[in-house]
């Protein structure tokens, strides 16, 4: 199992100061919350509703029996039916003298307010009851219908529901505006830029001294910073400020950190946002945000605009296989192209962007005049890895046996993010074991965990399966040890890790170019596991799935990409522009496809037979190695050297070159300040 070239971004303790919170003004005072106004209006409406009701209420509600009795005795002077719902009973002089002797009637013979009220259920039954009760009365009382309007209640009945709907709509739109970048929490400001501004009032502590392993990239980008600091130095010679700088590289190599260091070094306003901040579900919002961003930048020129993950809006136009693709994203890109180099002038505005997918960006975006230069942020070499280890080990309590040179050699293909993860995992493992300091073994265990995953010692494996796994891994180890260009072995284990039942760690050489023989030897070593099963047991299993996948891809690349096959010849079907991904046809004919399939199969079978031949010749050593692996579960390169002897190929010259490079890096770091570097 080779070291993976995984990338990520490390953690930097020097984080930029956060901008003001949404509920605070720039001077630190809290903003007035509009919800208080809504609450006051609601209370006022409710109060008016109660105040609008009749302030005079009857003293008593009469029942049906007493009302009938009063009607029969002729004690009722008037009955008013209010809104055909409530009956108000007014007593005459006779009734008042009996029930309310202290109350005097007015000139009409009644009181100004009703003496009793009666809640009617059915209007017809109420009228019938009044009529029947007064059949023997000389001067019967007739019901009078009265219509009364409570204007406040009627108005509130219309206003309150609509008011609640408006308040709910405003609250909903404020939430949508906040989630979709409406600016100031309003849906009407959704077209405003979402960029965060870092200027002299914002404390950005990251500088070029906080970046390690990116010496070449820093040299290129320092020129841009120097132009912003000292423009006269270049303008007096007729030079013009570059309009754009594109940072390209694998994930986690420090592109964003490099941009942060520019913000800390340049001492000019720095607008930071992501490419996804322009993408919105509403048509025209992306282009509007681009215009607003550049308008704000022009007012603060000279300044820098940093767009992280620009491939979110910078994809090549017209390559979608589906007709009528995302026109909104294309319109956003068109507006960005116009702002960067159109008829308008953006003097003093530099666009800094980062991506790990430069192959899919639009060609118009990459041309000179927009992104004038591309800076490749590559994986750190052995010198850079040592510097990054030094940075992330500053806050760790290390044992005396921790060697940064050794760890730099053991982590080829690692980025700053991976190295930061290694240091953190090592600290966690040491703490889990109750140690007072982190030793060398903790770092090695952390590397193993990151590459292979966590050990699963409780996984149930039968003795027969364990034996097959042991011979499979011993086959890998044996073939890689006996082949000149295969990667040297570091460790082999049959303890399950992640999704694999066994694993082998190698130390890949850091090559800039690879020959056909080197790739062929790597294929033989990869097929050594299945070949060992065939040699020892006479049958093969499904345990070589990942090996077959790796070999197939490598053989196909040799034949179709690198032109390393005699039958196909010096032809490459690799498309670096990415346009082939959108094509519905292959770039070669069906006859050529048959030839490719045949040559790939021939190459793999040849490597497999070579692996069987090697393991057959060294069957005794293979058996000894597998037996030791079954007993101890983990073996190292020293065990292979004891069984097969030293490798006949001397790599001492390569080691001398690596040591010399590390020594030069150490001398260079000693000549610079102690707080030299910090990786992502």
ABEGO torsion letter per residue (X at the ends): XBBBBBBBBBBBABBBBBBBBAABBAAGBBBBBAAAAAAAAAAAAAAAAAAABBABBBABBBBAAAAAAAAAAGABABBBBBGGABBBBBBBAAAAAAABAABBBBAAGBBABBABBBBBABAAAAAAAAAAAAAABABBBBBBBBBBBBAAAAAAAAAAAAAAAAAAAAAAAAAAAAAAGAEGGBAAAAABBABBBBBAABBBABBAAABBGAAAAAAAAAAAAAAAABAAAAAAAGBBBBABBBBBEBBGAGAAAAAAAAAAAAGBBBBBBBAAAABBABBGAAAAAAAAAAAAAAAAOBBBBBBBGAAAAABBBGABABBGBBAAAAAAAAAAAAAABBABBBBGBBBBBBBABAAABBAAAABBGBBABBBBBBBBBAAAAAAAAAAAAAABBBBAABBAAAAAAABBGBBAAAAAAAAAAAAAAAAAAGBABBBAAAAAAAAAAAAAEBBBAABBBBAAAAAAAAAAAAAAAAAAAABAABBBBABBBABBBEABABBBBBBBBBBABBBAAAAAAAAAAAAAAAAAAAAAAGBBBAAAAAAAAAAAAAAAAAAAAAGABAAAEBBBABBAAGAAAABABBABBAAAAAAAAAAAAAAAAAAAAAAAAAAAAAAAAAAAAAAAAAAAGBBBAAAAAAAAEBBABBAAAAAAAAAAAAAAAAAAAAABBABABBBX
